[in-house]
Amino acid sequence: MKLTVFYDGQFWVGVVEQKENETLKAVRYVFGSEPKSEEVLAFVNGPMLALLNQCHTAAVIPAQLQRRKNPKRIQREAAKEIKERSFSTYAQTALKLELEHRKKERKVLRKEQRQALMERKRELKRLKAKAKHRGK
C-alpha cells in the first residue's frame, strides 16, 4: 500500500495505491489546503481503508520478469520515486475505472428518479382530469 500526497495546481491530493496479486486499486482523496502531518496521519488511521474497500474496480498489472536488483540501484530508485512524487499510470487507470463505474451508477439513479417524477406528474394529471370530469 502506498500513499502519495501532491499538489495538482488547485488542491492537495492524496492517492492511495494498493497492490493485490496482479491487480491494483487506487483511490483519490482531496485534502484541500496543504495537509499537516497530523491530518495525513488521521486520514491513514481513519477513512483510508474505508475508501479502498468502496473501490469496485481494479486495474490489472502486467507480469514483469522478477530479477534480483542491486541494493544500490534499489536505493537510487527509491530516492528518485520520493523526489518525483507522482502516482503510476496503473493508479490513473484504476482511478478512471472507478470514476466510470460511479458515473454509470449515477446515470442509472438519475434515470430512475426522472421516470418516477414523470410517472408522478402523469398520475396527477390523470387525477385532475378525473376530478374535472366529475364536475368538482
Chimera marker file (.cmm) of the C-alpha trace (Angstrom):
<marker_set name="trace">
<marker id="1" x="0.000" y="0.000" z="0.000" r="1" g="1" b="0" radius="0.5"/>
<marker id="2" x="1.329" y="3.407" z="-0.950" r="1" g="1" b="0" radius="0.5"/>
<marker id="3" x="0.091" y="6.932" z="-0.216" r="1" g="1" b="0" radius="0.5"/>
<marker id="4" x="1.288" y="9.798" z="-2.398" r="1" g="1" b="0" radius="0.5"/>
<marker id="5" x="0.405" y="13.398" z="-1.484" r="1" g="1" b="0" radius="0.5"/>
<marker id="6" x="0.929" y="16.072" z="-4.149" r="1" g="1" b="0" radius="0.5"/>
<marker id="7" x="-0.316" y="19.467" z="-5.278" r="1" g="1" b="0" radius="0.5"/>
<marker id="8" x="-2.339" y="19.287" z="-8.508" r="1" g="1" b="0" radius="0.5"/>
<marker id="9" x="-2.423" y="23.024" z="-9.161" r="1" g="1" b="0" radius="0.5"/>
<marker id="10" x="-5.579" y="23.747" z="-7.187" r="1" g="1" b="0" radius="0.5"/>
<marker id="11" x="-5.768" y="21.350" z="-4.239" r="1" g="1" b="0" radius="0.5"/>
<marker id="12" x="-3.539" y="18.987" z="-2.278" r="1" g="1" b="0" radius="0.5"/>
<marker id="13" x="-4.475" y="15.452" z="-3.275" r="1" g="1" b="0" radius="0.5"/>
<marker id="14" x="-3.619" y="12.067" z="-1.810" r="1" g="1" b="0" radius="0.5"/>
<marker id="15" x="-3.582" y="8.952" z="-3.992" r="1" g="1" b="0" radius="0.5"/>
<marker id="16" x="-3.648" y="5.590" z="-2.245" r="1" g="1" b="0" radius="0.5"/>
<marker id="17" x="-2.453" y="2.591" z="-4.273" r="1" g="1" b="0" radius="0.5"/>
<marker id="18" x="-2.961" y="-0.981" z="-3.082" r="1" g="1" b="0" radius="0.5"/>
<marker id="19" x="-1.495" y="-3.957" z="-4.954" r="1" g="1" b="0" radius="0.5"/>
<marker id="20" x="-3.161" y="-7.338" z="-4.550" r="1" g="1" b="0" radius="0.5"/>
<marker id="21" x="-1.717" y="-10.167" z="-6.652" r="1" g="1" b="0" radius="0.5"/>
<marker id="22" x="-1.790" y="-8.765" z="-10.221" r="1" g="1" b="0" radius="0.5"/>
<marker id="23" x="-4.394" y="-6.053" z="-9.582" r="1" g="1" b="0" radius="0.5"/>
<marker id="24" x="-4.063" y="-2.509" z="-8.358" r="1" g="1" b="0" radius="0.5"/>
<marker id="25" x="-6.732" y="-0.455" z="-6.605" r="1" g="1" b="0" radius="0.5"/>
<marker id="26" x="-6.297" y="3.306" z="-6.451" r="1" g="1" b="0" radius="0.5"/>
<marker id="27" x="-8.318" y="5.925" z="-4.585" r="1" g="1" b="0" radius="0.5"/>
<marker id="28" x="-8.015" y="9.709" z="-4.813" r="1" g="1" b="0" radius="0.5"/>
<marker id="29" x="-8.639" y="11.840" z="-1.718" r="1" g="1" b="0" radius="0.5"/>
<marker id="30" x="-8.706" y="15.652" z="-1.804" r="1" g="1" b="0" radius="0.5"/>
<marker id="31" x="-7.182" y="17.296" z="1.276" r="1" g="1" b="0" radius="0.5"/>
<marker id="32" x="-7.879" y="20.870" z="0.132" r="1" g="1" b="0" radius="0.5"/>
<marker id="33" x="-5.249" y="23.113" z="1.690" r="1" g="1" b="0" radius="0.5"/>
<marker id="34" x="-1.767" y="21.790" z="2.397" r="1" g="1" b="0" radius="0.5"/>
<marker id="35" x="-2.199" y="18.949" z="4.912" r="1" g="1" b="0" radius="0.5"/>
<marker id="36" x="-0.138" y="18.855" z="8.057" r="1" g="1" b="0" radius="0.5"/>
<marker id="37" x="1.401" y="15.573" z="9.136" r="1" g="1" b="0" radius="0.5"/>
<marker id="38" x="-1.366" y="15.157" z="11.763" r="1" g="1" b="0" radius="0.5"/>
<marker id="39" x="-4.053" y="15.436" z="9.048" r="1" g="1" b="0" radius="0.5"/>
<marker id="40" x="-2.300" y="12.848" z="6.887" r="1" g="1" b="0" radius="0.5"/>
<marker id="41" x="-1.935" y="10.535" z="9.885" r="1" g="1" b="0" radius="0.5"/>
<marker id="42" x="-5.635" y="10.995" z="10.731" r="1" g="1" b="0" radius="0.5"/>
<marker id="43" x="-6.511" y="10.117" z="7.118" r="1" g="1" b="0" radius="0.5"/>
<marker id="44" x="-4.313" y="6.997" z="7.202" r="1" g="1" b="0" radius="0.5"/>
<marker id="45" x="-5.794" y="5.839" z="10.513" r="1" g="1" b="0" radius="0.5"/>
<marker id="46" x="-9.365" y="6.793" z="9.597" r="1" g="1" b="0" radius="0.5"/>
<marker id="47" x="-11.127" y="6.826" z="6.229" r="1" g="1" b="0" radius="0.5"/>
<marker id="48" x="-8.315" y="5.460" z="4.034" r="1" g="1" b="0" radius="0.5"/>
<marker id="49" x="-9.212" y="1.773" z="4.368" r="1" g="1" b="0" radius="0.5"/>
<marker id="50" x="-12.926" y="2.510" z="4.059" r="1" g="1" b="0" radius="0.5"/>
<marker id="51" x="-12.262" y="4.339" z="0.772" r="1" g="1" b="0" radius="0.5"/>
<marker id="52" x="-10.221" y="1.424" z="-0.553" r="1" g="1" b="0" radius="0.5"/>
<marker id="53" x="-12.979" y="-1.005" z="0.385" r="1" g="1" b="0" radius="0.5"/>
<marker id="54" x="-15.523" y="1.138" z="-1.503" r="1" g="1" b="0" radius="0.5"/>
<marker id="55" x="-13.412" y="0.887" z="-4.668" r="1" g="1" b="0" radius="0.5"/>
<marker id="56" x="-15.198" y="-1.510" z="-7.036" r="1" g="1" b="0" radius="0.5"/>
<marker id="57" x="-12.727" y="-1.632" z="-9.906" r="1" g="1" b="0" radius="0.5"/>
<marker id="58" x="-9.080" y="-2.547" z="-10.160" r="1" g="1" b="0" radius="0.5"/>
<marker id="59" x="-6.516" y="-2.272" z="-12.954" r="1" g="1" b="0" radius="0.5"/>
<marker id="60" x="-4.522" y="-5.320" z="-13.982" r="1" g="1" b="0" radius="0.5"/>
<marker id="61" x="-0.757" y="-5.001" z="-13.676" r="1" g="1" b="0" radius="0.5"/>
<marker id="62" x="1.182" y="-6.760" z="-16.441" r="1" g="1" b="0" radius="0.5"/>
<marker id="63" x="3.503" y="-9.512" z="-15.308" r="1" g="1" b="0" radius="0.5"/>
<marker id="64" x="7.141" y="-8.473" z="-15.233" r="1" g="1" b="0" radius="0.5"/>
<marker id="65" x="10.262" y="-10.553" z="-15.058" r="1" g="1" b="0" radius="0.5"/>
<marker id="66" x="11.449" y="-10.766" z="-11.473" r="1" g="1" b="0" radius="0.5"/>
<marker id="67" x="15.200" y="-10.265" z="-11.348" r="1" g="1" b="0" radius="0.5"/>
<marker id="68" x="17.282" y="-9.641" z="-8.296" r="1" g="1" b="0" radius="0.5"/>
<marker id="69" x="18.275" y="-5.976" z="-8.209" r="1" g="1" b="0" radius="0.5"/>
<marker id="70" x="21.417" y="-4.451" z="-6.869" r="1" g="1" b="0" radius="0.5"/>
<marker id="71" x="20.747" y="-2.849" z="-3.437" r="1" g="1" b="0" radius="0.5"/>
<marker id="72" x="22.322" y="0.426" z="-4.550" r="1" g="1" b="0" radius="0.5"/>
<marker id="73" x="20.026" y="0.516" z="-7.573" r="1" g="1" b="0" radius="0.5"/>
<marker id="74" x="17.020" y="-0.067" z="-5.305" r="1" g="1" b="0" radius="0.5"/>
<marker id="75" x="18.168" y="2.827" z="-3.108" r="1" g="1" b="0" radius="0.5"/>
<marker id="76" x="18.538" y="5.127" z="-6.130" r="1" g="1" b="0" radius="0.5"/>
<marker id="77" x="15.095" y="4.161" z="-7.442" r="1" g="1" b="0" radius="0.5"/>
<marker id="78" x="13.513" y="4.784" z="-4.039" r="1" g="1" b="0" radius="0.5"/>
<marker id="79" x="15.176" y="8.208" z="-3.811" r="1" g="1" b="0" radius="0.5"/>
<marker id="80" x="14.053" y="9.034" z="-7.352" r="1" g="1" b="0" radius="0.5"/>
<marker id="81" x="10.477" y="7.955" z="-6.598" r="1" g="1" b="0" radius="0.5"/>
<marker id="82" x="10.356" y="10.074" z="-3.458" r="1" g="1" b="0" radius="0.5"/>
<marker id="83" x="11.733" y="13.033" z="-5.406" r="1" g="1" b="0" radius="0.5"/>
<marker id="84" x="9.163" y="12.689" z="-8.235" r="1" g="1" b="0" radius="0.5"/>
<marker id="85" x="6.143" y="12.015" z="-6.001" r="1" g="1" b="0" radius="0.5"/>
<marker id="86" x="3.789" y="11.111" z="-8.816" r="1" g="1" b="0" radius="0.5"/>
<marker id="87" x="1.416" y="8.213" z="-8.926" r="1" g="1" b="0" radius="0.5"/>
<marker id="88" x="1.667" y="5.465" z="-11.505" r="1" g="1" b="0" radius="0.5"/>
<marker id="89" x="-0.254" y="5.178" z="-14.744" r="1" g="1" b="0" radius="0.5"/>
<marker id="90" x="-1.771" y="1.999" z="-13.346" r="1" g="1" b="0" radius="0.5"/>
<marker id="91" x="-3.181" y="4.080" z="-10.497" r="1" g="1" b="0" radius="0.5"/>
<marker id="92" x="-4.547" y="6.553" z="-13.047" r="1" g="1" b="0" radius="0.5"/>
<marker id="93" x="-6.199" y="3.656" z="-14.883" r="1" g="1" b="0" radius="0.5"/>
<marker id="94" x="-7.719" y="2.330" z="-11.667" r="1" g="1" b="0" radius="0.5"/>
<marker id="95" x="-8.998" y="5.813" z="-10.762" r="1" g="1" b="0" radius="0.5"/>
<marker id="96" x="-10.515" y="6.203" z="-14.226" r="1" g="1" b="0" radius="0.5"/>
<marker id="97" x="-12.261" y="2.809" z="-13.991" r="1" g="1" b="0" radius="0.5"/>
<marker id="98" x="-13.681" y="3.725" z="-10.577" r="1" g="1" b="0" radius="0.5"/>
<marker id="99" x="-14.870" y="7.094" z="-11.935" r="1" g="1" b="0" radius="0.5"/>
<marker id="100" x="-16.601" y="5.406" z="-14.885" r="1" g="1" b="0" radius="0.5"/>
<marker id="101" x="-18.262" y="2.898" z="-12.528" r="1" g="1" b="0" radius="0.5"/>
<marker id="102" x="-19.629" y="5.693" z="-10.303" r="1" g="1" b="0" radius="0.5"/>
<marker id="103" x="-20.720" y="7.621" z="-13.410" r="1" g="1" b="0" radius="0.5"/>
<marker id="104" x="-22.783" y="4.645" z="-14.628" r="1" g="1" b="0" radius="0.5"/>
<marker id="105" x="-24.367" y="4.230" z="-11.186" r="1" g="1" b="0" radius="0.5"/>
<marker id="106" x="-25.332" y="7.930" z="-11.092" r="1" g="1" b="0" radius="0.5"/>
<marker id="107" x="-26.761" y="7.723" z="-14.615" r="1" g="1" b="0" radius="0.5"/>
<marker id="108" x="-28.987" y="4.779" z="-13.688" r="1" g="1" b="0" radius="0.5"/>
<marker id="109" x="-30.111" y="6.516" z="-10.485" r="1" g="1" b="0" radius="0.5"/>
<marker id="110" x="-30.945" y="9.773" z="-12.315" r="1" g="1" b="0" radius="0.5"/>
<marker id="111" x="-32.929" y="7.861" z="-14.940" r="1" g="1" b="0" radius="0.5"/>
<marker id="112" x="-34.978" y="6.106" z="-12.248" r="1" g="1" b="0" radius="0.5"/>
<marker id="113" x="-35.639" y="9.416" z="-10.476" r="1" g="1" b="0" radius="0.5"/>
<marker id="114" x="-36.667" y="11.081" z="-13.752" r="1" g="1" b="0" radius="0.5"/>
<marker id="115" x="-39.051" y="8.216" z="-14.574" r="1" g="1" b="0" radius="0.5"/>
<marker id="116" x="-40.561" y="8.341" z="-11.082" r="1" g="1" b="0" radius="0.5"/>
<marker id="117" x="-41.110" y="12.099" z="-11.442" r="1" g="1" b="0" radius="0.5"/>
<marker id="118" x="-42.739" y="11.673" z="-14.865" r="1" g="1" b="0" radius="0.5"/>
<marker id="119" x="-44.962" y="8.905" z="-13.506" r="1" g="1" b="0" radius="0.5"/>
<marker id="120" x="-45.979" y="11.133" z="-10.583" r="1" g="1" b="0" radius="0.5"/>
<marker id="121" x="-46.828" y="14.019" z="-12.948" r="1" g="1" b="0" radius="0.5"/>
<marker id="122" x="-48.807" y="11.660" z="-15.182" r="1" g="1" b="0" radius="0.5"/>
<marker id="123" x="-50.752" y="10.404" z="-12.166" r="1" g="1" b="0" radius="0.5"/>
<marker id="124" x="-51.512" y="13.960" z="-11.003" r="1" g="1" b="0" radius="0.5"/>
<marker id="125" x="-52.764" y="14.912" z="-14.489" r="1" g="1" b="0" radius="0.5"/>
<marker id="126" x="-54.968" y="11.818" z="-14.581" r="1" g="1" b="0" radius="0.5"/>
<marker id="127" x="-56.444" y="12.629" z="-11.152" r="1" g="1" b="0" radius="0.5"/>
<marker id="128" x="-57.018" y="16.259" z="-12.185" r="1" g="1" b="0" radius="0.5"/>
<marker id="129" x="-58.777" y="15.170" z="-15.388" r="1" g="1" b="0" radius="0.5"/>
<marker id="130" x="-60.929" y="12.733" z="-13.412" r="1" g="1" b="0" radius="0.5"/>
<marker id="131" x="-61.871" y="15.483" z="-10.937" r="1" g="1" b="0" radius="0.5"/>
<marker id="132" x="-62.865" y="17.802" z="-13.817" r="1" g="1" b="0" radius="0.5"/>
<marker id="133" x="-64.918" y="15.049" z="-15.390" r="1" g="1" b="0" radius="0.5"/>
<marker id="134" x="-66.857" y="14.595" z="-12.143" r="1" g="1" b="0" radius="0.5"/>
<marker id="135" x="-67.608" y="18.302" z="-12.054" r="1" g="1" b="0" radius="0.5"/>
<marker id="136" x="-65.560" y="19.197" z="-8.979" r="1" g="1" b="0" radius="0.5"/>
<link id1="1" id2="2" r="1" g="1" b="0" radius="0.2"/>
<link id1="2" id2="3" r="1" g="1" b="0" radius="0.2"/>
<link id1="3" id2="4" r="1" g="1" b="0" radius="0.2"/>
<link id1="4" id2="5" r="1" g="1" b="0" radius="0.2"/>
<link id1="5" id2="6" r="1" g="1" b="0" radius="0.2"/>
<link id1="6" id2="7" r="1" g="1" b="0" radius="0.2"/>
<link id1="7" id2="8" r="1" g="1" b="0" radius="0.2"/>
<link id1="8" id2="9" r="1" g="1" b="0" radius="0.2"/>
<link id1="9" id2="10" r="1" g="1" b="0" radius="0.2"/>
<link id1="10" id2="11" r="1" g="1" b="0" radius="0.2"/>
<link id1="11" id2="12" r="1" g="1" b="0" radius="0.2"/>
<link id1="12" id2="13" r="1" g="1" b="0" radius="0.2"/>
<link id1="13" id2="14" r="1" g="1" b="0" radius="0.2"/>
<link id1="14" id2="15" r="1" g="1" b="0" radius="0.2"/>
<link id1="15" id2="16" r="1" g="1" b="0" radius="0.2"/>
<link id1="16" id2="17" r="1" g="1" b="0" radius="0.2"/>
<link id1="17" id2="18" r="1" g="1" b="0" radius="0.2"/>
<link id1="18" id2="19" r="1" g="1" b="0" radius="0.2"/>
<link id1="19" id2="20" r="1" g="1" b="0" radius="0.2"/>
<link id1="20" id2="21" r="1" g="1" b="0" radius="0.2"/>
<link id1="21" id2="22" r="1" g="1" b="0" radius="0.2"/>
<link id1="22" id2="23" r="1" g="1" b="0" radius="0.2"/>
<link id1="23" id2="24" r="1" g="1" b="0" radius="0.2"/>
<link id1="24" id2="25" r="1" g="1" b="0" radius="0.2"/>
<link id1="25" id2="26" r="1" g="1" b="0" radius="0.2"/>
<link id1="26" id2="27" r="1" g="1" b="0" radius="0.2"/>
<link id1="27" id2="28" r="1" g="1" b="0" radius="0.2"/>
<link id1="28" id2="29" r="1" g="1" b="0" radius="0.2"/>
<link id1="29" id2="30" r="1" g="1" b="0" radius="0.2"/>
<link id1="30" id2="31" r="1" g="1" b="0" radius="0.2"/>
<link id1="31" id2="32" r="1" g="1" b="0" radius="0.2"/>
<link id1="32" id2="33" r="1" g="1" b="0" radius="0.2"/>
<link id1="33" id2="34" r="1" g="1" b="0" radius="0.2"/>
<link id1="34" id2="35" r="1" g="1" b="0" radius="0.2"/>
<link id1="35" id2="36" r="1" g="1" b="0" radius="0.2"/>
<link id1="36" id2="37" r="1" g="1" b="0" radius="0.2"/>
<link id1="37" id2="38" r="1" g="1" b="0" radius="0.2"/>
<link id1="38" id2="39" r="1" g="1" b="0" radius="0.2"/>
<link id1="39" id2="40" r="1" g="1" b="0" radius="0.2"/>
<link id1="40" id2="41" r="1" g="1" b="0" radius="0.2"/>
<link id1="41" id2="42" r="1" g="1" b="0" radius="0.2"/>
<link id1="42" id2="43" r="1" g="1" b="0" radius="0.2"/>
<link id1="43" id2="44" r="1" g="1" b="0" radius="0.2"/>
<link id1="44" id2="45" r="1" g="1" b="0" radius="0.2"/>
<link id1="45" id2="46" r="1" g="1" b="0" radius="0.2"/>
<link id1="46" id2="47" r="1" g="1" b="0" radius="0.2"/>
<link id1="47" id2="48" r="1" g="1" b="0" radius="0.2"/>
<link id1="48" id2="49" r="1" g="1" b="0" radius="0.2"/>
<link id1="49" id2="50" r="1" g="1" b="0" radius="0.2"/>
<link id1="50" id2="51" r="1" g="1" b="0" radius="0.2"/>
<link id1="51" id2="52" r="1" g="1" b="0" radius="0.2"/>
<link id1="52" id2="53" r="1" g="1" b="0" radius="0.2"/>
<link id1="53" id2="54" r="1" g="1" b="0" radius="0.2"/>
<link id1="54" id2="55" r="1" g="1" b="0" radius="0.2"/>
<link id1="55" id2="56" r="1" g="1" b="0" radius="0.2"/>
<link id1="56" id2="57" r="1" g="1" b="0" radius="0.2"/>
<link id1="57" id2="58" r="1" g="1" b="0" radius="0.2"/>
<link id1="58" id2="59" r="1" g="1" b="0" radius="0.2"/>
<link id1="59" id2="60" r="1" g="1" b="0" radius="0.2"/>
<link id1="60" id2="61" r="1" g="1" b="0" radius="0.2"/>
<link id1="61" id2="62" r="1" g="1" b="0" radius="0.2"/>
<link id1="62" id2="63" r="1" g="1" b="0" radius="0.2"/>
<link id1="63" id2="64" r="1" g="1" b="0" radius="0.2"/>
<link id1="64" id2="65" r="1" g="1" b="0" radius="0.2"/>
<link id1="65" id2="66" r="1" g="1" b="0" radius="0.2"/>
<link id1="66" id2="67" r="1" g="1" b="0" radius="0.2"/>
<link id1="67" id2="68" r="1" g="1" b="0" radius="0.2"/>
<link id1="68" id2="69" r="1" g="1" b="0" radius="0.2"/>
<link id1="69" id2="70" r="1" g="1" b="0" radius="0.2"/>
<link id1="70" id2="71" r="1" g="1" b="0" radius="0.2"/>
<link id1="71" id2="72" r="1" g="1" b="0" radius="0.2"/>
<link id1="72" id2="73" r="1" g="1" b="0" radius="0.2"/>
<link id1="73" id2="74" r="1" g="1" b="0" radius="0.2"/>
<link id1="74" id2="75" r="1" g="1" b="0" radius="0.2"/>
<link id1="75" id2="76" r="1" g="1" b="0" radius="0.2"/>
<link id1="76" id2="77" r="1" g="1" b="0" radius="0.2"/>
<link id1="77" id2="78" r="1" g="1" b="0" radius="0.2"/>
<link id1="78" id2="79" r="1" g="1" b="0" radius="0.2"/>
<link id1="79" id2="80" r="1" g="1" b="0" radius="0.2"/>
<link id1="80" id2="81" r="1" g="1" b="0" radius="0.2"/>
<link id1="81" id2="82" r="1" g="1" b="0" radius="0.2"/>
<link id1="82" id2="83" r="1" g="1" b="0" radius="0.2"/>
<link id1="83" id2="84" r="1" g="1" b="0" radius="0.2"/>
<link id1="84" id2="85" r="1" g="1" b="0" radius="0.2"/>
<link id1="85" id2="86" r="1" g="1" b="0" radius="0.2"/>
<link id1="86" id2="87" r="1" g="1" b="0" radius="0.2"/>
<link id1="87" id2="88" r="1" g="1" b="0" radius="0.2"/>
<link id1="88" id2="89" r="1" g="1" b="0" radius="0.2"/>
<link id1="89" id2="90" r="1" g="1" b="0" radius="0.2"/>
<link id1="90" id2="91" r="1" g="1" b="0" radius="0.2"/>
<link id1="91" id2="92" r="1" g="1" b="0" radius="0.2"/>
<link id1="92" id2="93" r="1" g="1" b="0" radius="0.2"/>
<link id1="93" id2="94" r="1" g="1" b="0" radius="0.2"/>
<link id1="94" id2="95" r="1" g="1" b="0" radius="0.2"/>
<link id1="95" id2="96" r="1" g="1" b="0" radius="0.2"/>
<link id1="96" id2="97" r="1" g="1" b="0" radius="0.2"/>
<link id1="97" id2="98" r="1" g="1" b="0" radius="0.2"/>
<link id1="98" id2="99" r="1" g="1" b="0" radius="0.2"/>
<link id1="99" id2="100" r="1" g="1" b="0" radius="0.2"/>
<link id1="100" id2="101" r="1" g="1" b="0" radius="0.2"/>
<link id1="101" id2="102" r="1" g="1" b="0" radius="0.2"/>
<link id1="102" id2="103" r="1" g="1" b="0" radius="0.2"/>
<link id1="103" id2="104" r="1" g="1" b="0" radius="0.2"/>
<link id1="104" id2="105" r="1" g="1" b="0" radius="0.2"/>
<link id1="105" id2="106" r="1" g="1" b="0" radius="0.2"/>
<link id1="106" id2="107" r="1" g="1" b="0" radius="0.2"/>
<link id1="107" id2="108" r="1" g="1" b="0" radius="0.2"/>
<link id1="108" id2="109" r="1" g="1" b="0" radius="0.2"/>
<link id1="109" id2="110" r="1" g="1" b="0" radius="0.2"/>
<link id1="110" id2="111" r="1" g="1" b="0" radius="0.2"/>
<link id1="111" id2="112" r="1" g="1" b="0" radius="0.2"/>
<link id1="112" id2="113" r="1" g="1" b="0" radius="0.2"/>
<link id1="113" id2="114" r="1" g="1" b="0" radius="0.2"/>
<link id1="114" id2="115" r="1" g="1" b="0" radius="0.2"/>
<link id1="115" id2="116" r="1" g="1" b="0" radius="0.2"/>
<link id1="116" id2="117" r="1" g="1" b="0" radius="0.2"/>
<link id1="117" id2="118" r="1" g="1" b="0" radius="0.2"/>
<link id1="118" id2="119" r="1" g="1" b="0" radius="0.2"/>
<link id1="119" id2="120" r="1" g="1" b="0" radius="0.2"/>
<link id1="120" id2="121" r="1" g="1" b="0" radius="0.2"/>
<link id1="121" id2="122" r="1" g="1" b="0" radius="0.2"/>
<link id1="122" id2="123" r="1" g="1" b="0" radius="0.2"/>
<link id1="123" id2="124" r="1" g="1" b="0" radius="0.2"/>
<link id1="124" id2="125" r="1" g="1" b="0" radius="0.2"/>
<link id1="125" id2="126" r="1" g="1" b="0" radius="0.2"/>
<link id1="126" id2="127" r="1" g="1" b="0" radius="0.2"/>
<link id1="127" id2="128" r="1" g="1" b="0" radius="0.2"/>
<link id1="128" id2="129" r="1" g="1" b="0" radius="0.2"/>
<link id1="129" id2="130" r="1" g="1" b="0" radius="0.2"/>
<link id1="130" id2="131" r="1" g="1" b="0" radius="0.2"/>
<link id1="131" id2="132" r="1" g="1" b="0" radius="0.2"/>
<link id1="132" id2="133" r="1" g="1" b="0" radius="0.2"/>
<link id1="133" id2="134" r="1" g="1" b="0" radius="0.2"/>
<link id1="134" id2="135" r="1" g="1" b="0" radius="0.2"/>
<link id1="135" id2="136" r="1" g="1" b="0" radius="0.2"/>
</marker_set>
